[in-house]
């Protein structure tokens, strides 16, 4: 749980259970937005690559 929250930018990690739930909700919402945008990009032929 802690590692998951560390990976989400913009989330302050706290011990408070209510704030932890808020942070998880925020992280899920942001991840969902990113995934939806990737789906839209794929459907419209816009591809982003990560060259390593």
Chimera marker file (.cmm) of the C-alpha trace (Angstrom):
<marker_set name="trace">
<marker id="1" x="0.000" y="0.000" z="0.000" r="1" g="1" b="0" radius="0.5"/>
<marker id="2" x="2.774" y="2.399" z="0.975" r="1" g="1" b="0" radius="0.5"/>
<marker id="3" x="4.744" y="1.594" z="-2.207" r="1" g="1" b="0" radius="0.5"/>
<marker id="4" x="1.652" y="2.211" z="-4.327" r="1" g="1" b="0" radius="0.5"/>
<marker id="5" x="1.171" y="5.648" z="-2.830" r="1" g="1" b="0" radius="0.5"/>
<marker id="6" x="4.840" y="6.523" z="-3.287" r="1" g="1" b="0" radius="0.5"/>
<marker id="7" x="4.460" y="5.910" z="-7.022" r="1" g="1" b="0" radius="0.5"/>
<marker id="8" x="1.607" y="8.407" z="-7.341" r="1" g="1" b="0" radius="0.5"/>
<marker id="9" x="2.783" y="11.966" z="-7.739" r="1" g="1" b="0" radius="0.5"/>
<marker id="10" x="0.909" y="14.620" z="-5.818" r="1" g="1" b="0" radius="0.5"/>
<marker id="11" x="-0.007" y="12.355" z="-2.923" r="1" g="1" b="0" radius="0.5"/>
<marker id="12" x="1.117" y="13.163" z="0.612" r="1" g="1" b="0" radius="0.5"/>
<marker id="13" x="1.652" y="9.950" z="2.543" r="1" g="1" b="0" radius="0.5"/>
<marker id="14" x="0.121" y="10.015" z="6.020" r="1" g="1" b="0" radius="0.5"/>
<marker id="15" x="-0.813" y="7.486" z="8.662" r="1" g="1" b="0" radius="0.5"/>
<marker id="16" x="-4.368" y="8.810" z="9.034" r="1" g="1" b="0" radius="0.5"/>
<marker id="17" x="-6.784" y="6.198" z="7.644" r="1" g="1" b="0" radius="0.5"/>
<marker id="18" x="-9.144" y="8.775" z="6.153" r="1" g="1" b="0" radius="0.5"/>
<marker id="19" x="-6.335" y="10.542" z="4.374" r="1" g="1" b="0" radius="0.5"/>
<marker id="20" x="-4.928" y="7.205" z="3.224" r="1" g="1" b="0" radius="0.5"/>
<marker id="21" x="-8.263" y="6.398" z="1.616" r="1" g="1" b="0" radius="0.5"/>
<marker id="22" x="-8.316" y="9.819" z="-0.048" r="1" g="1" b="0" radius="0.5"/>
<marker id="23" x="-4.808" y="9.256" z="-1.371" r="1" g="1" b="0" radius="0.5"/>
<marker id="24" x="-5.733" y="5.847" z="-2.789" r="1" g="1" b="0" radius="0.5"/>
<marker id="25" x="-8.877" y="7.276" z="-4.401" r="1" g="1" b="0" radius="0.5"/>
<marker id="26" x="-6.807" y="10.077" z="-5.940" r="1" g="1" b="0" radius="0.5"/>
<marker id="27" x="-4.215" y="7.624" z="-7.230" r="1" g="1" b="0" radius="0.5"/>
<marker id="28" x="-6.857" y="5.356" z="-8.783" r="1" g="1" b="0" radius="0.5"/>
<marker id="29" x="-8.602" y="8.324" z="-10.386" r="1" g="1" b="0" radius="0.5"/>
<marker id="30" x="-5.358" y="9.658" z="-11.891" r="1" g="1" b="0" radius="0.5"/>
<marker id="31" x="-4.356" y="6.198" z="-13.140" r="1" g="1" b="0" radius="0.5"/>
<marker id="32" x="-7.786" y="5.733" z="-14.722" r="1" g="1" b="0" radius="0.5"/>
<marker id="33" x="-7.466" y="9.115" z="-16.481" r="1" g="1" b="0" radius="0.5"/>
<marker id="34" x="-4.044" y="8.163" z="-17.848" r="1" g="1" b="0" radius="0.5"/>
<marker id="35" x="-5.276" y="4.779" z="-19.078" r="1" g="1" b="0" radius="0.5"/>
<marker id="36" x="-8.333" y="6.339" z="-20.731" r="1" g="1" b="0" radius="0.5"/>
<marker id="37" x="-6.086" y="8.847" z="-22.511" r="1" g="1" b="0" radius="0.5"/>
<marker id="38" x="-3.824" y="6.033" z="-23.733" r="1" g="1" b="0" radius="0.5"/>
<marker id="39" x="-6.877" y="4.201" z="-25.102" r="1" g="1" b="0" radius="0.5"/>
<marker id="40" x="-8.060" y="7.361" z="-26.867" r="1" g="1" b="0" radius="0.5"/>
<marker id="41" x="-4.579" y="7.920" z="-28.296" r="1" g="1" b="0" radius="0.5"/>
<marker id="42" x="-4.399" y="4.331" z="-29.534" r="1" g="1" b="0" radius="0.5"/>
<marker id="43" x="-7.841" y="4.572" z="-31.123" r="1" g="1" b="0" radius="0.5"/>
<marker id="44" x="-6.926" y="7.796" z="-32.926" r="1" g="1" b="0" radius="0.5"/>
<marker id="45" x="-3.502" y="6.627" z="-34.057" r="1" g="1" b="0" radius="0.5"/>
<marker id="46" x="-1.465" y="8.727" z="-31.640" r="1" g="1" b="0" radius="0.5"/>
<marker id="47" x="1.233" y="6.540" z="-30.180" r="1" g="1" b="0" radius="0.5"/>
<marker id="48" x="3.752" y="7.516" z="-27.536" r="1" g="1" b="0" radius="0.5"/>
<marker id="49" x="6.846" y="5.400" z="-27.150" r="1" g="1" b="0" radius="0.5"/>
<marker id="50" x="9.343" y="5.278" z="-24.341" r="1" g="1" b="0" radius="0.5"/>
<marker id="51" x="12.716" y="4.748" z="-25.945" r="1" g="1" b="0" radius="0.5"/>
<marker id="52" x="15.033" y="3.203" z="-23.399" r="1" g="1" b="0" radius="0.5"/>
<link id1="1" id2="2" r="1" g="1" b="0" radius="0.2"/>
<link id1="2" id2="3" r="1" g="1" b="0" radius="0.2"/>
<link id1="3" id2="4" r="1" g="1" b="0" radius="0.2"/>
<link id1="4" id2="5" r="1" g="1" b="0" radius="0.2"/>
<link id1="5" id2="6" r="1" g="1" b="0" radius="0.2"/>
<link id1="6" id2="7" r="1" g="1" b="0" radius="0.2"/>
<link id1="7" id2="8" r="1" g="1" b="0" radius="0.2"/>
<link id1="8" id2="9" r="1" g="1" b="0" radius="0.2"/>
<link id1="9" id2="10" r="1" g="1" b="0" radius="0.2"/>
<link id1="10" id2="11" r="1" g="1" b="0" radius="0.2"/>
<link id1="11" id2="12" r="1" g="1" b="0" radius="0.2"/>
<link id1="12" id2="13" r="1" g="1" b="0" radius="0.2"/>
<link id1="13" id2="14" r="1" g="1" b="0" radius="0.2"/>
<link id1="14" id2="15" r="1" g="1" b="0" radius="0.2"/>
<link id1="15" id2="16" r="1" g="1" b="0" radius="0.2"/>
<link id1="16" id2="17" r="1" g="1" b="0" radius="0.2"/>
<link id1="17" id2="18" r="1" g="1" b="0" radius="0.2"/>
<link id1="18" id2="19" r="1" g="1" b="0" radius="0.2"/>
<link id1="19" id2="20" r="1" g="1" b="0" radius="0.2"/>
<link id1="20" id2="21" r="1" g="1" b="0" radius="0.2"/>
<link id1="21" id2="22" r="1" g="1" b="0" radius="0.2"/>
<link id1="22" id2="23" r="1" g="1" b="0" radius="0.2"/>
<link id1="23" id2="24" r="1" g="1" b="0" radius="0.2"/>
<link id1="24" id2="25" r="1" g="1" b="0" radius="0.2"/>
<link id1="25" id2="26" r="1" g="1" b="0" radius="0.2"/>
<link id1="26" id2="27" r="1" g="1" b="0" radius="0.2"/>
<link id1="27" id2="28" r="1" g="1" b="0" radius="0.2"/>
<link id1="28" id2="29" r="1" g="1" b="0" radius="0.2"/>
<link id1="29" id2="30" r="1" g="1" b="0" radius="0.2"/>
<link id1="30" id2="31" r="1" g="1" b="0" radius="0.2"/>
<link id1="31" id2="32" r="1" g="1" b="0" radius="0.2"/>
<link id1="32" id2="33" r="1" g="1" b="0" radius="0.2"/>
<link id1="33" id2="34" r="1" g="1" b="0" radius="0.2"/>
<link id1="34" id2="35" r="1" g="1" b="0" radius="0.2"/>
<link id1="35" id2="36" r="1" g="1" b="0" radius="0.2"/>
<link id1="36" id2="37" r="1" g="1" b="0" radius="0.2"/>
<link id1="37" id2="38" r="1" g="1" b="0" radius="0.2"/>
<link id1="38" id2="39" r="1" g="1" b="0" radius="0.2"/>
<link id1="39" id2="40" r="1" g="1" b="0" radius="0.2"/>
<link id1="40" id2="41" r="1" g="1" b="0" radius="0.2"/>
<link id1="41" id2="42" r="1" g="1" b="0" radius="0.2"/>
<link id1="42" id2="43" r="1" g="1" b="0" radius="0.2"/>
<link id1="43" id2="44" r="1" g="1" b="0" radius="0.2"/>
<link id1="44" id2="45" r="1" g="1" b="0" radius="0.2"/>
<link id1="45" id2="46" r="1" g="1" b="0" radius="0.2"/>
<link id1="46" id2="47" r="1" g="1" b="0" radius="0.2"/>
<link id1="47" id2="48" r="1" g="1" b="0" radius="0.2"/>
<link id1="48" id2="49" r="1" g="1" b="0" radius="0.2"/>
<link id1="49" id2="50" r="1" g="1" b="0" radius="0.2"/>
<link id1="50" id2="51" r="1" g="1" b="0" radius="0.2"/>
<link id1="51" id2="52" r="1" g="1" b="0" radius="0.2"/>
</marker_set>
